[in-house]
């Protein structure tokens, strides 16, 4: 679990976001280490708990709240040979040019080369003449 700060309007358990990196004002903020220093650019996070602590912030309307976040499981298409529940694999994105499947071919929050654990096999997916498995994975840190 990671502690960070989010705008008070967004501070709701279950909300997911992609951290895109620090904005310019964050670089000189006294809270930057806690706020953006704990997050990795390009990763997906889910708020699991909102604490009753708030701070002022020049980027958000009003204040930011202290929240606890985790990296949630993410769905991704993989080669069927590595789709084994419990296996830990190095993620290699599959070749699928179907725009309707882009969200699971290269899902936000994962990078090719990430070490992931296959948590669940969801379904078979066809892309052109190839068949893949849609799986839910968690990133290994």
C-alpha positions as CSV (number, residue, x, y, z in Angstrom):
1,X,0.0,0.0,0.0
2,X,1.2,3.5,-0.9
3,X,0.4,6.8,0.7
4,X,-0.2,9.8,-1.6
5,X,-2.3,12.9,-2.0
6,X,-5.2,13.5,-4.5
7,X,-7.7,16.3,-5.0
8,X,-10.5,16.2,-2.5
9,X,-13.1,15.9,-5.2
10,X,-11.4,12.7,-6.4
11,X,-10.7,11.2,-3.0
12,X,-13.2,8.3,-3.1
13,X,-12.5,4.7,-2.4
14,X,-12.5,2.6,-5.6
15,X,-11.5,5.5,-7.8
16,X,-8.7,4.5,-10.3
17,X,-6.2,6.8,-11.9
18,X,-3.1,6.8,-14.1
19,X,-0.3,8.8,-12.6
20,X,1.2,10.8,-15.5
21,X,4.1,12.4,-13.6
22,X,4.5,15.6,-11.6
23,X,3.3,19.0,-12.7
24,X,5.7,22.0,-12.7
25,X,4.5,23.4,-9.3
26,X,5.0,20.0,-7.7
27,X,8.8,20.2,-8.1
28,X,9.1,22.9,-5.4
29,X,6.2,21.8,-3.1
30,X,7.0,20.8,0.4
31,X,4.6,17.8,0.1
32,X,6.1,16.5,-3.2
33,X,7.9,13.6,-1.5
34,X,4.6,12.2,-0.1
35,X,2.4,13.3,-2.9
36,X,4.2,12.5,-6.2
37,X,7.3,10.9,-4.8
38,X,5.6,7.6,-3.9
39,X,4.0,7.1,-7.4
40,X,5.5,5.8,-10.6
41,X,4.6,7.6,-13.9
42,X,2.4,5.6,-16.2
43,X,1.1,3.3,-13.5
44,X,-2.5,2.7,-12.5
45,X,-3.6,3.1,-8.9
46,X,-6.8,2.5,-7.0
47,X,-7.8,4.4,-3.9
48,X,-8.5,2.0,-1.1
49,X,-8.8,4.4,1.9
50,X,-9.3,8.1,2.4
51,X,-7.8,9.6,5.5
52,X,-9.2,12.6,7.3
53,X,-6.1,14.7,6.6
54,X,-6.1,17.5,4.1
55,X,-3.6,20.0,2.7
56,X,-3.8,23.1,0.5
57,X,-2.6,22.6,-3.1
58,X,-2.2,25.1,-5.9
59,X,-3.1,22.5,-8.6
60,X,-6.4,21.4,-7.2
61,X,-9.6,23.4,-6.5
62,X,-9.5,23.6,-2.7
63,X,-7.4,20.9,-1.1
64,X,-5.8,17.5,-1.4
65,X,-6.6,14.5,0.8
66,X,-4.3,11.8,2.1
67,X,-5.2,8.5,0.5
68,X,-3.9,4.9,0.5
69,X,-3.6,3.4,-3.0
70,X,-2.6,0.0,-4.5
71,X,-1.9,-1.1,-8.0
72,X,-5.0,-3.0,-9.0
73,X,-5.1,-6.1,-11.1
74,X,-5.2,-5.3,-14.8
75,X,-6.7,-7.3,-17.7
76,X,-4.3,-8.0,-20.7
77,X,-4.2,-10.3,-23.7
78,X,-1.3,-12.8,-23.5
79,X,0.0,-15.8,-25.5
80,X,-2.0,-18.9,-24.4
81,X,1.2,-20.7,-23.5
82,X,1.9,-18.4,-20.6
83,X,-1.7,-18.1,-19.4
84,X,-1.3,-20.3,-16.3
85,X,-2.9,-19.1,-13.0
86,X,-0.2,-18.4,-10.4
87,X,2.7,-18.2,-13.0
88,X,5.0,-15.2,-12.9
89,X,6.0,-14.1,-16.3
90,X,7.7,-11.2,-18.1
91,X,5.0,-9.4,-20.0
92,X,5.2,-9.3,-23.7
93,X,2.4,-7.5,-25.5
94,X,0.7,-9.5,-28.3
95,X,0.4,-8.4,-31.9
96,X,-3.3,-7.4,-32.4
97,X,-4.2,-4.5,-34.7
98,X,-7.9,-4.5,-33.8
99,X,-8.6,-1.0,-32.4
100,X,-11.5,-2.3,-30.3
101,X,-9.1,-4.5,-28.3
102,X,-6.4,-1.8,-27.7
103,X,-7.4,-1.4,-24.1
104,X,-6.4,-5.0,-23.4
105,X,-3.5,-5.3,-25.9
106,X,-1.5,-2.4,-24.2
107,X,-3.4,-1.6,-21.1
108,X,-2.7,1.6,-19.2
109,X,-0.6,0.9,-16.1
110,X,1.5,-1.9,-17.6
111,X,4.6,-1.8,-19.6
112,X,6.2,-4.5,-21.8
113,X,8.9,-6.2,-19.8
114,X,7.0,-5.9,-16.5
115,X,7.1,-8.9,-14.3
116,X,3.5,-10.0,-13.6
117,X,1.6,-12.8,-11.8
118,X,-1.3,-14.3,-13.6
119,X,-4.2,-14.2,-11.2
120,X,-7.1,-15.3,-13.3
121,X,-7.9,-16.5,-16.9
122,X,-11.0,-14.7,-18.1
123,X,-11.7,-15.8,-21.7
124,X,-10.4,-16.7,-25.2
125,X,-10.1,-13.8,-27.6
126,X,-9.6,-13.9,-31.3
127,X,-7.6,-11.3,-33.2
128,X,-7.3,-11.9,-36.9
129,X,-6.3,-15.5,-37.2
130,X,-4.6,-15.6,-33.8
131,X,-6.1,-16.7,-30.4
132,X,-5.1,-15.2,-27.1
133,X,-6.1,-15.4,-23.5
134,X,-7.5,-12.5,-21.6
135,X,-6.0,-12.7,-18.2
136,X,-6.1,-10.6,-15.0
137,X,-2.5,-9.9,-13.8
138,X,-0.9,-8.2,-10.9
139,X,2.5,-6.5,-11.3
140,X,5.3,-8.0,-9.3
141,X,7.5,-5.3,-7.6
